[in-house]
């Protein structure tokens, strides 16, 4: 699947056109921060904002029908030690935010923004809920990430936490990367690239720099894309099988590669300061290896 789901161009054609160039020192108007490189060039796949428009007919005839689910547990990415090999992978920028599933029931005029465990956080993101409600769909389940964008286009989890926990005013942006249900049809058994085509159609119209945007993907060498994403300050990438179904839970069809390695430690205690002052001198840490706690 070497072609862009929106333009139909190959990555070489996009690179030669140079009409999707990502600038590392600023976020281009109406685009998302999705740094990567193909053939040595820094590129940025356009992020299309959402907005109110007339609902367009969609070719859903062969897609199984279903009632709008109340909630579908999200598909999760497994941590990978190395970029995947092969041509059947697409790669998205790893966003540092909150995973949110949007449930739209146009028949009832309702929108719910649900966490990855199914908690209703609509009341905490009223402006985003209003933006989602404007999408040209009758019913839908959409999967994505809510983030706070910095001036350089990168995401700030610290600012996102401050917005939720302290009420600090930061603009929230909802990047959508999958659609699970659309207008009475179950899309979860369709290949990923087909689902993304339907999602791109939902988000095809709207105002620049909208609150709801499409998180697009790159096709190319995973190692090169990952390396350049890290050089540009991204958190990492998510690699997904292009023909994979949407399967709740963690599996091998979605892989995450982080630019900054992390390790969870157990705080077992602390030592007193060596200079006879009050407080903590050092923490005593451990980690689990084969079920055993190692100092």
VENTA-V181365 format. One line per field, one symbol per residue. ss: DSSP state (H for helix, E for strand, - for the rest). phi: phi as a letter, one per 40 degrees, with the letter a starting at -180 (. if undefined). burial: + if it has 16 or more other ideal C-beta (glycine too) atoms within 10 Angstrom, else -. Layout:
# VENTA-V181365
ss->???
phi->???
burial->???
This chain:
# VENTA-V181365
ss->--E------EHHHHHHH------------------EEE--EEE-----E---------------E---------EEEEE---------EEEEE----EEEEEEEE----EEEEEE----E-HHH-HHHHHHHH-----EEEEEEEEEEE-----E-HHHHHHHHH------EEEEEEEEEEE--EE-----HHHHHHHHHHH---------EEE---E---HHHHHHHHHH----EEEEEE-------EEEEEEEEEE-------EEEEEE----------EEEEEEEE--EEE-
phi->.cbccccgcccccccccfbbccccbacccgbccbcaabfgbcbbccbcccacaccccbcbdccdcaccccabdccbcccbcaccbhccbbbbcccbabcbbcbbbccbgbbbbbccbgccbdccbcccccccccccbcbabbbabcbbccccgccbcccccccccbgccbccbbccbabbaafgbccccccdccccccccccbcbiccfccbbcccbbbiccccccdcccccgccibbbbccbcccbcgcaccbbbbbcbcbacbccciabccccgcchbcaccbaacbfgbcbc
burial->---+++--+-+--++----+-+----++--++++++++--+++++++++++------+----+----+---+-++-+--+--++----++++++++++-+++++++----+++++-----++-++--++-++-++++-+++++++++++---++++--++--++-----+-+++++++++++++++++-+-++++++++++++-++--++++++++++++++-+++++++-+-+++++++++-+-+------+++++-+------------------------------------
